[in-house]
Amino acid sequence: MYVFYNHIKDFQLIGEDTLEKKIRLKMAYLESNEPAIIGLRRVSRPGLRVYVGKGEIPTYYGGLGTSIISTSKGLMTGKQAWLDGIGGEILLYVY
């Protein structure tokens, strides 16, 4: 599991069963007590899945945002998927 250091402070996996497994996130805050995440944009939906190849992974929010991609090796950031040379389904953008 990859930790998104700029946006998530800590995470915890909850549940034993694969179908009932949940993730509890502790969000990161800036020194001015403002949240580090100012927006989320969902990309893939049940009616419209968005897949990208290893060379097609987009940047978002001028390179300041992070894309979350579901790959054959699990969830990872777009940058990590690009470094590993694998594509997958774009789930969302965090900025």
C-alpha positions in Angstrom: 0.0 0.0 0.0 1.3 3.4 -0.9 0.9 6.4 1.4 0.1 9.8 -0.2 2.4 11.9 2.0 1.1 15.3 1.0 -2.6 14.6 1.6 -3.0 11.7 4.0 -1.4 11.6 7.4 -2.2 8.0 8.3 -4.4 5.1 7.3 -5.8 2.0 8.9 -7.3 -1.1 7.2 -10.5 -2.3 9.0 -12.2 -5.7 8.6 -11.1 -9.2 7.9 -13.5 -10.1 5.1 -12.5 -9.1 1.6 -16.0 -7.8 0.8 -16.3 -5.8 4.1 -12.8 -4.3 4.2 -12.7 -0.6 4.8 -10.0 2.1 5.0 -9.9 4.7 7.7 -8.0 7.8 6.7 -6.5 10.6 8.8 -6.3 13.6 6.6 -3.3 15.9 6.6 -3.6 19.6 7.5 -1.4 22.6 6.8 0.2 24.7 9.5 -2.6 27.2 9.1 -5.0 24.5 10.2 -6.5 24.2 6.6 -7.0 20.8 5.0 -4.2 19.7 2.6 -6.9 18.4 0.2 -9.0 21.1 -1.5 -10.8 18.9 -3.9 -11.5 15.4 -5.3 -12.7 14.6 -8.8 -14.1 11.2 -9.5 -13.1 9.9 -12.9 -14.3 6.3 -13.4 -18.0 5.5 -12.7 -19.9 2.3 -13.0 -21.4 3.5 -16.2 -18.2 4.8 -17.7 -14.8 3.2 -16.8 -11.7 5.2 -17.7 -8.6 3.1 -18.4 -5.1 4.3 -19.4 -2.0 2.6 -20.7 1.4 2.9 -19.1 2.3 5.9 -21.4 -1.0 7.7 -21.1 -1.2 8.5 -17.4 -2.3 12.2 -17.1 -1.1 14.8 -14.7 -3.7 16.9 -13.0 -4.0 20.4 -11.5 -0.8 21.6 -13.1 1.2 18.7 -11.7 0.2 19.5 -8.1 -2.6 17.0 -8.0 -2.3 13.2 -7.6 -4.2 10.6 -9.7 -5.2 7.4 -7.9 -5.1 4.4 -10.2 -6.3 0.8 -9.7 -3.6 -1.4 -11.3 -2.9 -5.2 -11.3 -0.5 -4.5 -8.5 -3.1 -2.6 -6.3 -3.9 1.0 -5.8 -1.2 3.5 -6.4 -0.5 7.0 -7.5 -0.2 7.9 -11.2 3.4 8.8 -10.7 4.2 5.4 -9.1 2.3 3.6 -11.9 4.2 5.5 -14.5 7.5 4.6 -12.7 6.5 0.9 -12.6 5.5 1.0 -16.2 1.9 -0.2 -15.8 -1.5 1.3 -16.6 -5.0 0.8 -15.1 -8.3 2.4 -14.2 -8.2 6.0 -13.1 -10.4 6.2 -10.0 -10.0 9.8 -9.0 -7.9 13.0 -8.8 -6.9 14.5 -5.5 -5.7 18.1 -5.4 
